[in-house]
Amino acid sequence: MKIPKLVIVGTGLIGSSIALAAKRRHLVERVIGVDQNREVCARAGVLGLIDEECSELAEAAAHADFLVVCTPVDTIAANILTAARACRPGTVLTDVGSTKANLVRTIEDSLPPGILFVGSHPLAGSEKTGPAFANPELFDERLVLLTPTARTNPDAITRVRAFWQALGAGVRVIDPEEHDRALAMTSHLPHVAAAALAGILPVELLALTATGFRDTTRIAAGPSSLWRAILQDNRVALLDAVVRLRAQLDEFAQALENDDGPRLAALLEQGRQI
């Protein structure tokens, strides 16, 4: 596929990586960047990740052939609908949000006729932020989840699938509600656990941390405002996941209280095997 004008809304790590990957793979003729933070967008331009900066989303959307919204989850739906109202019929819109059910429902209820949308979630990223960390190989051999519904135009699925595959990713289709239940366990709960572990560390013990602590808390360094929005949007599924983690921690606590070596070994082996 060849996209004449690709619009990236949100030129942080993910958006800039999409832009760079698309350029390196000769997927696009021109990339337009839109970001509320003008300094971030300007930096993406200086680094050659985008060809043009645009301060107005509607203005950029009017010229788009393919548009990807890479903003925090609590702003994605509004940005998609603002863009959709300015787009030409046949324009393809997608996003990279890590929650989907509420977002897809809101967008599909108000999407203008002729505009193609399907939700996306690339299972790729980093605790690092900003265009300086853009990585053209970020999506190589990674999985992107598409979350269409019965209302989704089949052409949207075909074109968005082709886009991610052109960036080197594999693609899997999943129901939006199923997506949120799964990601509560595989992504959102790990972030909560990492933040909790980092949060209880006394400052005087920082010098005694090594690779084990860093490996298990690395993702806690992600932007708190971004993650707050994710956790709130998926709070029902995440609460269930937290309850399951609490029960597993209680199993460890009980084994320690009872000095039950075999039970501790069984719990550790369960984790090691998975």
N, C-alpha and C positions, 0 to 999 in steps of 0.2 A: 504494500500500500504506500501511497505518497500523499502527504497532507500539505496543501498549499500554505495554510495559515493555522498554526497550532497556538492556542491561547492557554497559558498557564496562570491560574489564579492562586496566588500564594507562592512566592519564590523562595521558600525555605529549603530545607534539605531535600524533601521528597519532590517538590515541584521543580527545583533546580536540577535534581538528578534525572527526572523525566525529560526535561529540556535537553540536557547534555547527552543523554542516551539516544534521544531521537535525532539529534544532530549528528552524533558519531555514526549512527546507523543509516544516515541519509534518508530518514523517514519523513523529514519535513523540509519545506522550502524556506519558511520563516517562522520564528517563535516570538510571540508577543507576551510579555510578562505584566501582570497586574498584582499590586500588593499595596495594602493600606500603609505599610511602612515604606516610605519612599527611599530611605537609605538602603534597606534590604534589596529593593528592586534595582536601585542604581548599582549596587554591588554585583548583582547578577549580570547586569549589563557590562560592567567593567571586566568581569571574568569571562565574557563572551558566551554566557549560558543562554542569554536571550538576545534577539536582534533589535527589539524595540520595547521601550517602557511605555505603559499607558496608565494614567491615574484613574480613569473612569472605566468601571467594569462594563457598563452598557456599550460604551464606545468600542472597546476591544471586542466584545461579543458580536457586534454587528459585522465584524470582518472575519469571524472565526469559521473554520471548516470543522474543527475538532477542538473541544474545550474541556480542560481538566481542572476541577476545583480541588486545591490542596490546602485548604484552610482548616482551622480547628472545627471539630464536629458540630459545635453549637452555632456555627455560622454557615455551614455548607448548604443547607436547604435554601436559606435566603439568597445566597450567592448564585446558586443554580437557577432559581426562579427569576432573579434579576437579569441574569444572562439570557435565560430562555426567552424572556419578553423582547429582547433586542436582537436575537439571532434570526438568521434567514431560515426558512423551512428546509429541513434536511440536515441541519447542523447536528452533530453528535456531541452530547454532554455526558461526562462521567465525573467521578470524584475518587478520593482515596481514603475516605473516613473509615475508622475502625469500629463504628457502630452503624447499623443499617436499618433496623425495622422502623423506627420513628422517622428517620430521614427519608427513606423511600416512600413511605406512606404520605408524608407531607408534600413531597415533590409531585408524586403521581396525581394527587388530588387537585393540583393547580397547574400542571404542565400545559403550555399552549399547544394547540394542534400543529402537527408537522415537525415538532422538535423531538429528537430522539434522545432518550436518557436511559442508562442502566447504571446502577450502583456498582462500584468497584472497591476492592480492598486489597492492595498489595501487601503480602506478608513479608515485608522488608522494611528496614529502617535502622535507626541508630539513636543513641542518647544525645549525639551531637546535633547541633542545629545550625541553620543558616546556609547560604549558597557557597560559602567557602569550603564546605564539606561535601559538595555535590560529587556523586560517584556514578559514572556512566555504566558501571557493571552492577549497580545496586539490585537490579531486577533479574540478573542472569540466573537461570535455573531456580528462581524463587516462584512461589505460588501466588497467583492473584485470584481472589474470589469475586465472582460476579453474582449479583443478587437481584435477578429479574423477578417479576411477578407475572401473573396471568395477563396483566395490563400492558406489559412491556412489548414494544414493537420488536419483532424478530430481527429486523435489520440492525437495530441498535445493538443487540447481543452479538451479531456477527461482526460488526465493525469494531466494537470495543474489544472483543476477544482478539481480533486480528491486530489491534493496536498493541496490546500487552504482549502478545506473542512476538511481535516485531521488535519489542524491547528485550526479548530473551526470556520472558517468563512463561511458566505453564499456567493454564487457566482452568478453574473448576467452577461450576455453577452451583449455587446453594441458595436455599430459601432465606430471606432476610431474618426471620425469627430464629431459624436454626443457626444462622451465622452468629447472631448475638449470644445465643446460649453457648456455642462452641468457643467464641473468643473470650467470653467471661472466664472460662477455665484456662485457655491456652495463652492469653495475653494480658487481660485486665487483672486477674487474680495474681499472676506473678509480679505485676507492678506494685500492687498493694502489699504483697509479702516483702518485696525488696524495700519499699518505703518504710514499712513497719520495722524491719530488721535494722535498717540504717537509723531510723528515728529513735530507737532505744539505746544506741551506742553512747555511753558516756564520753564526753569530749576528751577526758584524760586517757582514754584507751585508743584513740585514733592512731597513735604511733605504733601500737601493737597489732594493727590489722595487716593482713598479707593477702595473697592471691585468693584464698578461699572467701574472705569477706568481700573483696572487690568483685569477684566473679558473681556472687549471689546478690550484690546490691547495685551493680553497674547501672541497671535501667532506672533506678531511683533518681538518677541525675537528669532524667527527661524533664521538659518544661512543666511545672506544676499546673499552670493555667490550662494547658492543653489536656493534661491527664485528668484534671478535675472535671472538665466537660465530658470526657469519655466515661468516667466512672458514674457520673450522674445520669447520663443518657442510658446507660446499660445497668442501672442500679438493681433492677429486679433479678436479672440473671446473675449479676455479680454477688448479690446477697446470698443466693443459694450456693455459689461457689465458696464464699467466705465461710458459710456454715460447714461445708464439707472439709475445708482446711482446718477449721477450729476443732472438728471432731478428730481429725488425724493428729493434731497437736495434743489433744487430750489423751489419745492412745499412747503417745510418747511419754506424756506426763505420768500417766498411770503406771506404765512399765518402769519408769524411773523411781516412782514412789514405792513400788513393790520390789525394787531391785531385781526385776525380771529380765535376766540376760537373754533367754531364748526369745522372748517377745520383742525386745529391742532389736535383736538380730533379724527377726522376721520383718519388722517394719523397715529397717535399713535395707534389707535385701529386696523388698518390694520396690523401694525407690530406685535402687541400683539397677534392677532388671529393666524398669521402664526407661 
